[in-house]
Amino acid sequence: MSTLDDLARRFDGDRPHLRSVAFHLLGSAADAEDAVQSAWLKASRADAQAVQNLTGWFTTITARVAVDQLRARQRRAEQPLTDLERHPGMAAPAADEDLLRADAVSRALLVVLDRLSPAQRVAFVLHDVFGLPFEAIAEVLDRSTDSAKKLASRARAQLRAGPAVAPPRTAEHARIVAAFLAASRGGDIPTLLQLLAPDVVRRVDRVLVPDDVATEVRGATEVAEETRRFTGRARAGVVVLIDGAPGVAIAPGGHLRALLRIGIGDDDRIHRIDIIGDPDRLRTAALALPDWPV
């Protein structure tokens, strides 16, 4: 690489990839942009003459910056400052959603990644999502190669905490939950009435709804009609396993804000919807990705 201008052109060409790496690691578009800019400053001051794989070198520098941010965040016990915290409400942060769409990344993956330790998250994301060799990941984490492999393995186990092969009823229930979520997004009342049992009960933590919304609603028609008011929230939803059972995580920008536990009867209709927003209850729920398509 002969000049700084040449290096800058190569870095700019890799910038979308580097933003994606940083976003997966940090879970925030704003933090990802900061990490990439810091990575450029480091790269521009280093001697790149002997670097054979510039994309890999840029990726390693970006990952190191992101790891430093994760460790600092953990020391301060902070969550990423997203647009959601700047402007309270349930609307999805536009910048984060743009990254999710651009990368075709599952919001469910980002939700579950938040449950991993920083080292586990880094090892899994860099290897399983972006294909970095464990030798490079070990260098980023200041660990041995074997340690990096073990971190990624533990992350995979936590991400797939459910059974390797879903029981037939569990897989069917996941499809019912997915159909409910799709109908809720579109305000599809006829489909919702088919999915809901006549005596369905919907309960919600008060923290999630305004005072004019009841914390308990009974009856299929009432519950279905209510979904029209919350289609925006449904668009931020994704099917996950909640304590081993299919449910919905409301996660704008991949950041968990609510969980829907869905109770399904032997008639394959939804009889209970419990919407959880209490921080302690969210924190203790075990979340995992389904191993089967929904």
Phi, psi and chi 1 to 4 in degrees:
 res  aa     phi    psi   chi1   chi2   chi3   chi4
   1 MET       -  114.7 -173.6   59.8   58.8      -
   2 SER   -83.7  -37.3   57.4      -      -      -
   3 THR  -135.2  163.9   68.9      -      -      -
   4 LEU   -63.7  -34.3 -175.3   60.1      -      -
   5 ASP   -62.2  -41.0  -73.1  -17.0      -      -
   6 ASP   -62.1  -43.4  -67.7  -25.8      -      -
   7 LEU   -62.7  -41.2 -170.7   68.4      -      -
   8 ALA   -63.3  -39.6      -      -      -      -
   9 ARG   -64.5  -41.2  -79.3 -168.2  -69.5  -88.8
  10 ARG   -66.0  -41.3  -77.2  -64.4  -55.3  -87.9
  11 PHE   -63.5  -44.4 -170.4   92.1      -      -
  12 ASP   -61.8  -35.5  -75.5  -19.5      -      -
  13 GLY   -65.4  -31.8      -      -      -      -
  14 ASP   -91.3   -3.0  -77.1  -29.4      -      -
  15 ARG   -57.4  -43.8 -168.6  176.9  -70.5  -88.4
  16 PRO   -58.1  -41.9  -25.7   36.0      -      -
  17 HIS   -62.7  -43.8  163.2   74.2      -      -
  18 LEU   -67.2  -38.1  -58.9  175.1      -      -
  19 ARG   -61.7  -39.8  -71.1  174.5   67.2 -126.3
  20 SER   -64.4  -44.5  179.3      -      -      -
  21 VAL   -58.3  -50.7  170.6      -      -      -
  22 ALA   -64.3  -36.7      -      -      -      -
  23 PHE   -66.4  -41.8 -178.8   59.9      -      -
  24 HIS   -61.4  -38.3  -81.3   71.2      -      -
  25 LEU   -77.0  -34.8  -66.3  176.2      -      -
  26 LEU  -106.0  -22.6  -63.2  168.5      -      -
  27 GLY    73.2   18.6      -      -      -      -
  28 SER  -147.2  130.7  161.4      -      -      -
  29 ALA   -64.1  -41.7      -      -      -      -
  30 ALA   -64.5  -44.1      -      -      -      -
  31 ASP   -65.4  -36.1  -71.8  -12.0      -      -
  32 ALA   -63.3  -43.5      -      -      -      -
  33 GLU   -61.2  -42.2  -71.0  -71.4   -1.3      -
  34 ASP   -62.1  -41.4  -71.4  -15.4      -      -
  35 ALA   -64.9  -42.8      -      -      -      -
  36 VAL   -65.4  -40.9  171.5      -      -      -
  37 GLN   -64.5  -40.8 -172.2   57.5   31.7      -
  38 SER   -64.2  -37.1  -66.0      -      -      -
  39 ALA   -63.1  -40.3      -      -      -      -
  40 TRP   -63.1  -42.0  163.6 -116.4      -      -
  41 LEU   -60.0  -41.0  -67.3  175.6      -      -
  42 LYS   -67.2  -44.1  -69.7  178.1 -179.2  -67.8
  43 ALA   -64.1  -39.8      -      -      -      -
  44 SER   -68.4  -20.8   65.6      -      -      -
  45 ARG   -96.9   -6.0  -65.7  166.7 -177.0  163.3
  46 ALA   -95.4  166.4      -      -      -      -
  47 ASP   -90.8  107.4 -178.0    4.2      -      -
  48 ALA   -99.0    7.5      -      -      -      -
  49 GLN   -58.8  -39.0  -66.4  -68.5  -28.2      -
  50 ALA   -94.5    2.8      -      -      -      -
  51 VAL   -75.3  122.8  176.4      -      -      -
  52 GLN   -86.6  -38.8  -61.9  -63.4  -45.9      -
  53 ASN  -115.2   90.8  179.9   -1.5      -      -
  54 LEU   -65.9  -39.0  -78.2  172.7      -      -
  55 THR   -61.3  -43.9  -62.6      -      -      -
  56 GLY   -64.2  -38.4      -      -      -      -
  57 TRP   -65.7  -45.9 -175.0   59.7      -      -
  58 PHE   -60.2  -41.5  -67.1  149.2      -      -
  59 THR   -63.3  -43.0  -59.1      -      -      -
  60 THR   -63.8  -42.9  -61.1      -      -      -
  61 ILE   -62.6  -45.4  -65.0  172.3      -      -
  62 THR   -61.7  -42.7  -57.7      -      -      -
  63 ALA   -62.8  -40.1      -      -      -      -
  64 ARG   -63.0  -41.5  -75.5  174.3  176.6  163.0
  65 VAL   -62.0  -44.0  172.7      -      -      -
  66 ALA   -64.4  -39.1      -      -      -      -
  67 VAL   -61.5  -42.6  167.5      -      -      -
  68 ASP   -59.9  -41.1  -71.9  -16.8      -      -
  69 GLN   -64.5  -42.5  -72.1 -166.8   30.7      -
  70 LEU   -62.3  -43.3  -76.6  172.9      -      -
  71 ARG   -66.2  -40.2  -72.3  170.3  175.3  164.1
  72 ALA   -65.4  -40.3      -      -      -      -
  73 ARG   -62.6  -41.2 -173.5 -172.7  -63.9  169.6
  74 GLN   -66.0  -40.3 -172.7  179.5   46.1      -
  75 ARG   -62.5  -35.3  -72.8 -166.5  -64.1  -90.4
  76 ARG   -91.1   -1.4  -63.5 -170.0  -62.4  -95.3
  77 ALA    54.7   42.8      -      -      -      -
  78 GLU   -99.8  155.8  -71.4 -178.8   -2.5      -
  79 GLN  -101.9  155.2  -66.3  -63.9  -42.4      -
  80 PRO   -60.3  140.5   21.8  -32.6      -      -
  81 LEU   -82.2  101.2 -179.7   60.1      -      -
  82 THR   -98.1  170.5   67.8      -      -      -
  83 ASP   -60.2  -24.6  -67.7  -16.0      -      -
  84 LEU   -65.2  -38.7 -165.5   66.0      -      -
  85 GLU   -75.9  -31.5  -83.1  102.3   22.0      -
  86 ARG   -68.8  -34.9  -65.7 -173.7 -175.3   99.6
  87 HIS  -130.2   88.8  -55.0  -73.6      -      -
  88 PRO   -53.2  146.1  -25.6   34.9      -      -
  89 GLY   145.1 -177.2      -      -      -      -
  90 MET  -108.3    8.0  -68.1  -62.7  -70.4      -
  91 ALA   -70.4  143.6      -      -      -      -
  92 ALA   -74.5  139.9      -      -      -      -
  93 PRO   -64.5  123.4  -12.8   23.4      -      -
  94 ALA   -61.7  -44.4      -      -      -      -
  95 ALA   -62.4  -44.6      -      -      -      -
  96 ASP   -64.2  -39.7  -71.4   -1.1      -      -
  97 GLU   -65.9  -35.7  -69.5  -60.1  -43.1      -
  98 ASP   -60.6  -42.4  -74.6  -14.9      -      -
  99 LEU   -66.3  -39.5  -89.0  178.3      -      -
 100 LEU   -59.9  -44.7  -76.3  170.5      -      -
 101 ARG   -68.7  -42.3  -75.4 -168.0  -65.7  -90.3
 102 ALA   -63.5  -36.1      -      -      -      -
 103 ASP   -92.0   -4.4  -64.8  -19.7      -      -
 104 ALA    53.2   38.3      -      -      -      -
 105 VAL   -90.3  137.1  174.6      -      -      -
 106 SER   -71.2  129.5  166.7      -      -      -
 107 ARG   -61.6  -31.6 -175.5 -177.6  -73.1  107.8
 108 ALA   -60.7  -39.7      -      -      -      -
 109 LEU   -61.8  -44.6  175.2   60.3      -      -
 110 LEU   -64.0  -36.9  -70.1 -177.9      -      -
 111 VAL   -61.0  -47.2  171.6      -      -      -
 112 VAL   -73.4  -32.5 -178.3      -      -      -
 113 LEU   -58.2  -31.5  -76.4  175.6      -      -
 114 ASP   -63.9  -17.6  -87.7  -14.3      -      -
 115 ARG   -86.5   -7.7  -60.5  -57.8  174.8   98.9
 116 LEU   -86.7  158.3  -57.5  178.7      -      -
 117 SER   -69.4  158.5   71.6      -      -      -
 118 PRO   -54.4  -43.4  -29.2   36.8      -      -
 119 ALA   -66.0  -41.3      -      -      -      -
 120 GLN   -63.1  -42.8  -72.4  174.6  -20.8      -
 121 ARG   -62.0  -44.0 -179.1  168.0 -176.0  153.7
 122 VAL   -63.8  -47.3  169.4      -      -      -
 123 ALA   -61.9  -44.0      -      -      -      -
 124 PHE   -67.8  -49.4  175.4   83.6      -      -
 125 VAL   -62.7  -48.1  166.1      -      -      -
 126 LEU   -67.2  -35.6  -66.9 -176.4      -      -
 127 HIS   -88.3  -54.3 -177.1  -92.2      -      -
 128 ASP   -78.7  -29.8  -72.9   42.6      -      -
 129 VAL   -93.9  -41.5  178.8      -      -      -
 130 PHE  -112.5   -2.1  -66.8  100.6      -      -
 131 GLY    73.1   20.3      -      -      -      -
 132 LEU   -70.8  141.5 -100.5   67.3      -      -
 133 PRO   -67.4  152.8   23.6  -32.3      -      -
 134 PHE   -64.8  -25.8  -78.7  116.1      -      -
 135 GLU   -62.1  -42.2  -68.0   78.7    8.7      -
 136 ALA   -69.4  -38.7      -      -      -      -
 137 ILE   -64.9  -40.1  -63.1  168.1      -      -
 138 ALA   -59.5  -38.3      -      -      -      -
 139 GLU   -66.2  -40.8 -173.6  178.1  -11.5      -
 140 VAL   -62.2  -41.3  169.3      -      -      -
 141 LEU   -90.2   -5.0  -68.6  171.8      -      -
 142 ASP    58.0   42.6  -65.1  -36.3      -      -
 143 ARG  -125.1  171.7  -53.4  -83.1 -172.7  106.8
 144 SER   -76.9  162.6   68.6      -      -      -
 145 THR   -61.6  -41.8  -59.5      -      -      -
 146 ASP   -62.2  -38.5  -75.4  -16.6      -      -
 147 SER   -64.5  -41.8  175.9      -      -      -
 148 ALA   -61.9  -40.5      -      -      -      -
 149 LYS   -63.3  -41.7  -69.9  178.5  179.8  178.3
 150 LYS   -65.9  -38.0  -71.7  177.0 -177.5  176.9
 151 LEU   -62.2  -44.0  -73.3  166.5      -      -
 152 ALA   -65.2  -39.1      -      -      -      -
 153 SER   -64.0  -43.2  178.0      -      -      -
 154 ARG   -65.2  -36.8  -70.3  172.2 -170.3  148.3
 155 ALA   -63.6  -44.5      -      -      -      -
 156 ARG   -59.7  -42.1  -71.6 -174.8 -150.9  105.6
 157 ALA   -62.4  -38.3      -      -      -      -
 158 GLN   -74.6  -36.1 -170.8  165.3  -27.7      -
 159 LEU   -66.7  -31.4  -71.7  170.0      -      -
 160 ARG  -115.5   57.5  -57.4  -69.1 -174.4 -176.6
 161 ALA   -73.5  -13.0      -      -      -      -
 162 GLY   -80.4 -179.2      -      -      -      -
 163 PRO   -65.5  148.1   22.5  -32.1      -      -
 164 ALA   -61.2  -36.9      -      -      -      -
 165 VAL  -119.2  119.7  178.1      -      -      -
 166 ALA   -67.8  134.9      -      -      -      -
 167 PRO   -56.9  146.8  -21.2   31.5      -      -
 168 PRO   -52.1  -42.2  -26.0   34.1      -      -
 169 ARG   -68.0  -37.6  -66.7  -70.1  -64.0  169.6
 170 THR   -64.7  -43.6  -56.7      -      -      -
 171 ALA   -63.1  -40.5      -      -      -      -
 172 GLU   -65.7  -40.4  178.4   58.6   30.4      -
 173 HIS   -63.5  -36.3  -74.8 -176.9      -      -
 174 ALA   -63.2  -38.6      -      -      -      -
 175 ARG   -67.3  -35.3  -73.5 -170.9  -76.7  -88.9
 176 ILE   -66.0  -43.5  -67.2  169.0      -      -
 177 VAL   -62.0  -42.1  170.6      -      -      -
 178 ALA   -63.9  -39.3      -      -      -      -
 179 ALA   -65.8  -39.5      -      -      -      -
 180 PHE   -62.7  -43.2  168.4   76.2      -      -
 181 LEU   -64.3  -43.6  179.5   58.3      -      -
 182 ALA   -63.2  -42.8      -      -      -      -
 183 ALA   -66.4  -36.2      -      -      -      -
 184 SER   -66.5  -38.1  -61.3      -      -      -
 185 ARG   -62.5  -37.4  -73.5  171.7  176.9  158.2
 186 GLY   -96.6    2.7      -      -      -      -
 187 GLY    60.3   35.8      -      -      -      -
 188 ASP   -83.8   87.2 -175.6  -10.2      -      -
 189 ILE   -63.3  -45.9  -58.2  -59.5      -      -
 190 PRO   -56.2  -43.3  -27.4   37.0      -      -
 191 THR   -67.5  -40.2  -62.4      -      -      -
 192 LEU   -60.8  -40.4  -73.1  169.5      -      -
 193 LEU   -65.8  -28.8  -69.3  174.8      -      -
 194 GLN   -72.9  -33.5  -69.1  176.9    5.7      -
 195 LEU   -83.6  -28.7  -66.0  168.0      -      -
 196 LEU   -89.0  137.4  -62.1  170.5      -      -
 197 ALA   -69.9  149.2      -      -      -      -
 198 PRO   -55.3  -32.5  -25.4   34.8      -      -
 199 ASP  -101.8   23.0   60.7  -10.5      -      -
 200 VAL   -56.8  145.1   63.3      -      -      -
 201 VAL  -122.2  128.7  178.9      -      -      -
 202 ARG  -112.3  121.8 -171.2  -80.8  -68.6  146.9
 203 ARG  -119.6  146.8  -62.3 -176.4  178.7   91.1
 204 VAL  -143.4  143.4   61.2      -      -      -
 205 ASP   -65.8  135.1  -72.8  -12.2      -      -
 206 ARG   -56.9  -31.1  170.2   53.6   68.7 -169.3
 207 VAL   -60.0  -20.6   67.2      -      -      -
 208 LEU   -92.6  -15.6  -70.6  175.6      -      -
 209 VAL  -129.8  152.8  -67.0      -      -      -
 210 PRO   -68.1  167.5   20.6  -29.7      -      -
 211 ASP   -63.3  -24.1  -68.1  -20.3      -      -
 212 ASP   -84.7    4.0   62.8  -22.7      -      -
 213 VAL  -106.7  126.3  174.2      -      -      -
 214 ALA   -68.1  144.0      -      -      -      -
 215 THR   -75.9  -13.2   56.3      -      -      -
 216 GLU  -137.6  130.6 -177.9  175.5  -58.3      -
 217 VAL  -129.7  137.9  173.3      -      -      -
 218 ARG  -122.3  142.1  -66.5  177.6  175.4  -90.6
 219 GLY   104.3  138.6      -      -      -      -
 220 ALA   -61.8  -44.2      -      -      -      -
 221 THR   -63.2  -44.3  -60.0      -      -      -
 222 GLU   -64.4  -44.8  -70.7   75.4    8.3      -
 223 VAL   -66.3  -42.8  172.0      -      -      -
 224 ALA   -63.8  -45.0      -      -      -      -
 225 GLU   -63.1  -35.0  -70.1  -71.0  -15.6      -
 226 GLU   -65.0  -28.3 -176.9 -172.8   58.3      -
 227 THR   -61.7  -25.8   62.2      -      -      -
 228 ARG   -60.3  -27.4  -72.1  178.1  170.7  168.2
 229 ARG   -77.0  -19.6 -176.0  169.1  179.3  174.2
 230 PHE  -125.3   32.3  -60.4  107.3      -      -
 231 THR   -63.8  -32.5   54.6      -      -      -
 232 GLY   -61.8  -41.2      -      -      -      -
 233 ARG   -66.3  -40.3  -61.8 -172.7 -175.3 -168.4
 234 ALA   -61.6  -34.1      -      -      -      -
 235 ARG   -65.1  -21.3  -67.3 -170.1 -170.7  102.3
 236 ALA   -93.5   11.2      -      -      -      -
 237 GLY   -92.8  156.7      -      -      -      -
 238 VAL  -151.8  146.4   64.8      -      -      -
 239 VAL   -78.5  128.5  177.7      -      -      -
 240 VAL  -138.0  170.5  -64.1      -      -      -
 241 LEU   -91.4  125.5  -64.7 -179.6      -      -
 242 ILE  -112.1  110.9  -54.8  171.9      -      -
 243 ASP    51.1   39.0  -64.2  -31.9      -      -
 244 GLY    88.7   -6.9      -      -      -      -
 245 ALA  -113.5  144.1      -      -      -      -
 246 PRO   -63.0  134.7  -21.2   33.3      -      -
 247 GLY  -154.3 -164.3      -      -      -      -
 248 VAL  -127.3  133.7  173.8      -      -      -
 249 ALA  -103.7  126.5      -      -      -      -
 250 ILE   -90.5  110.6  -55.7  -62.2      -      -
 251 ALA  -140.7   76.0      -      -      -      -
 252 PRO   -60.7  130.2   21.0  -30.3      -      -
 253 GLY    64.6   15.3      -      -      -      -
 254 GLY    84.3    5.5      -      -      -      -
 255 HIS  -104.4  117.8  -54.7  -66.9      -      -
 256 LEU   -63.6  128.2 -178.5   64.4      -      -
 257 ARG  -123.8  -23.3  -68.0  -64.4  175.2  -95.5
 258 ALA  -161.2  156.8      -      -      -      -
 259 LEU  -125.9  140.0  -68.4  172.5      -      -
 260 LEU  -111.8  110.5  -82.9   67.3      -      -
 261 ARG   -86.0  125.5  -65.4 -177.7 -178.7  -88.7
 262 ILE  -111.8  117.6  -50.7  -68.0      -      -
 263 GLY   -95.6  119.9      -      -      -      -
 264 ILE  -115.5  132.2  -61.4  172.7      -      -
 265 GLY   -88.3 -179.5      -      -      -      -
 266 ASP   -65.0  -17.7  -67.4  -23.9      -      -
 267 ASP   -86.1    7.1   57.0   -3.3      -      -
 268 ASP    60.1   32.3  -75.0  -20.1      -      -
 269 ARG  -120.3  154.8  -59.1 -176.7  102.0  179.8
 270 ILE   -82.9  121.5  -63.8  170.6      -      -
 271 HIS  -106.3  -19.0  -72.5 -102.7      -      -
 272 ARG  -148.2  134.7 -172.2 -172.8   71.9 -102.3
 273 ILE  -130.3  112.0  -55.6  170.8      -      -
 274 ASP  -108.6  118.2  -68.1  -39.8      -      -
 275 ILE  -104.1  117.2  -50.9  175.0      -      -
 276 ILE  -107.1  128.8  -60.9  166.2      -      -
 277 GLY  -132.0   -7.6      -      -      -      -
 278 ASP   -63.5  126.2  176.5   80.1      -      -
 279 PRO   -56.0  -39.8  -25.1   34.4      -      -
 280 ASP   -65.2  -40.2  -70.0  -25.2      -      -
 281 ARG   -69.7  -36.1  -62.8  176.4   70.8 -167.4
 282 LEU   -64.7  -40.5  -67.8  177.8      -      -
 283 ARG   -67.8  -33.8 -166.4  160.6   36.7 -114.4
 284 THR   -90.4   -9.7   56.5      -      -      -
 285 ALA   -71.0  135.0      -      -      -      -
 286 ALA   -87.2  119.6      -      -      -      -
 287 LEU  -112.2  143.3  -55.4 -177.6      -      -
 288 ALA  -151.9  164.3      -      -      -      -
 289 LEU   -90.0  138.3  -60.8  175.7      -      -
 290 PRO   -63.2  143.4  -17.2   29.6      -      -
 291 ASP   -91.5    6.0  -94.3  -32.7      -      -
 292 TRP  -131.8  155.2   58.8   93.5      -      -
 293 PRO   -68.5  144.2   22.4  -31.0      -      -
 294 VAL  -128.6      -  -67.1      -      -      -
